[in-house]
Amino acid sequence: MQKEHREAIQNNFTSLVERTDLDSVVTALYEKGVFSEPMIEPFRNTSELERDRKRRLYMDIPRRGPQAFGHLVDTLGELGYWDLVRDLDPDSPFSFSSQQRFNSVPQPRPADNDNFRSLSTSNRPRAEPNRNNTQLQPVPPPPAVKNDNADGEVTAPPFIVKKSTKFMVDDDTKDLKLYRTRGPKRGILVDFTYTEFDNNIEEFRNGVDVDCNNLKYLFDELGFRRVGYKNLTKTETTETLKSLNNVLVDYETVFIVVSSHGYERPHSSDTDVRCKDGQLISLYDIMTYFDNRNMPALIGIPKVFIFQMCRGSNADYAWHSTSAHAPAQMPMPAGDVAYDGRPEPPASAAASALHPYQHPLQTPLYSDILIAHSTVPGLVAHRDGKHGSWYIQALCEVFAARAHDCHVEKLFTLVDKHMQDKFKVQTSSVDRWGFNKRLYLHPGLYE
């Protein structure tokens, strides 16, 4: 099977597992000669969970020769999975049919109008077809998201997301109420990732592709829709931020992830983020697009920001002591570890200190915002070239294991604990801007 076809299956692995009917797909692939009769027996072994059998099916298909991908796409089209066909192979003859005949979500998808690049099909219950989609405002199309480090095998993600069995309910005796997260439009993840930079002004950020794949899998399992942007210039970034008004409405929760090289802004709690063209945009500038004046439709909607980047040039390190009450000496994890920043701030970031710092808005109205940073001000954030950034590793593992019974603020506390237990250094931080309710994600549970 060709590399791009393996990547397509990998990038849509969760959607294929969660949304297809096992017996129908196996029968069709058997009739097309992809599998022999003995090969399909394990897929029909009812002593094993159906979900596990489907995972094995989509891990086996890439091993079934160069024609297997085409047969899979044909099968999905014949069974009516038009959106999956579109995401796997936009050039398939079924893709045109999907745009005219079916739409599996009750609102326009960014990828449908080529305004945004969808990371993959999101995992959520099917809805009735909607033939009256409205057009979104055009924005510059970002580069396609691709996995440059994909190998010859389609591998399952390294964690399993535990699903909720009951909804958390408001307790009239408690001061803090709950954000509503019960509907099919549970949430949306918007991902801005910067890995390579013009004129080699920054080092390539190895391992970020692992972060992207893990986040895609995690938020698919949480029932979120996802849109992603990779390696945008500063102008493209700001234009995209302006256009999100049309995309984020009607969702119960919004998560925004920004991953790049970051630099401490002197005499400020702000951080500068490197865009592809080398220009800088500050975190506070990004936050401005989501305040209650610029995005009033999101008043009362929880907005969670995750920033994976350095916030300074100082290295965190393990503390050792001869005291009997001190923790045992633990070495830092070995491996290809890099920083999402540089020991010295770039000239453009340093130059910004010559101008008095001003908050993006003089009279901002911020509410329902929670901001999670991979590190604290002044310190670096670590990234493993093989396994991804330490913070995103910890975040995915904790959210997968505990999102079913913990609210988001507790989850981020557990992320910090898990990161320190696993890596021994690097302390994350969380800020709340009017985030005055509890947010439960209720993965896998819908009213």
C-alpha angles and dihedrals in degrees: 000000000000119000095243090053092051089049091051091054091045093050092049096036096118095047091050092050097044102040110036130083109243100209094047094049094044092048093050093047090049091052089050091052097247091123131025122226095262090049094058096051094087089053089058096047101120092192086077124067112267091230091057091049091052091050089054091047094056091043090053099047095075088058093057099084139268095301096053095087093054091049090050092051091047090049093051091048092050090050093050101252091138097158092052090050090051092051094045098043120005089185094059115116087234091063093072090049090052093056093050102038111028143025116181096203127060095234136046114283116223092231091054092066094035090240094116136021112241114215090213141314111300124237113245140116118291117258133199117279115272115208096174101070117160123226121253123225110267120251131176108284111240124223117279117270111239138167107240093182099054114137130204095279132069104228129194116243115266096247140046121224112229111222127225120252098193140021119251110238134210115263112213089207092061124082095218118068127200131259110237112256108157107102133091091255089066097158151316130235119210112194125194110187128179117188107151131036136204118264090007090278087154134025118262109264103237116199096030090109087063090053090051094050093047093048091048091053094044096051093042087057091047089057097251129145112229137208122180139192125196130197100349124172118241091260092050090047095053093044090051092049090052091053097051091089088083095048106045100052121115095018119124095218136021124203120187120191121192118185123179145099109307135197133199114248107223118247091006141086088229125106130211118228122208116232124201095265091054096255121128132234121187125231090237089054088055091048091054091070090062101047121116093259097053096035108026092160088073097055105130092015115115112244117193120191122197117192117192106188144091118281097195144349102266118107120227115222141183116273116229128192139173090223116121089229095051121106116262115269110266125187121229113259114272123235143080097323121174137171125247089228140025133265090249123040116246119261093252092053092047091049091057088067089068090071123066109258115246128190110244091246129029094210106021124175108212123174141152091025126138118183121199118192124194090222142007126266114289097019136099129246119226127228129188114216092218105033102029132242117338093233096051090046090055093042094053094046094048096043090048093052102037112022089096093067108014132075117236098257090055089047091058090049089054090047090058092047092048092049092052092046092049103036103020094217138060122064121215125210138208129205127192122208104187092323093152104156136063116260118209117179098203096204113212095006124110136168 
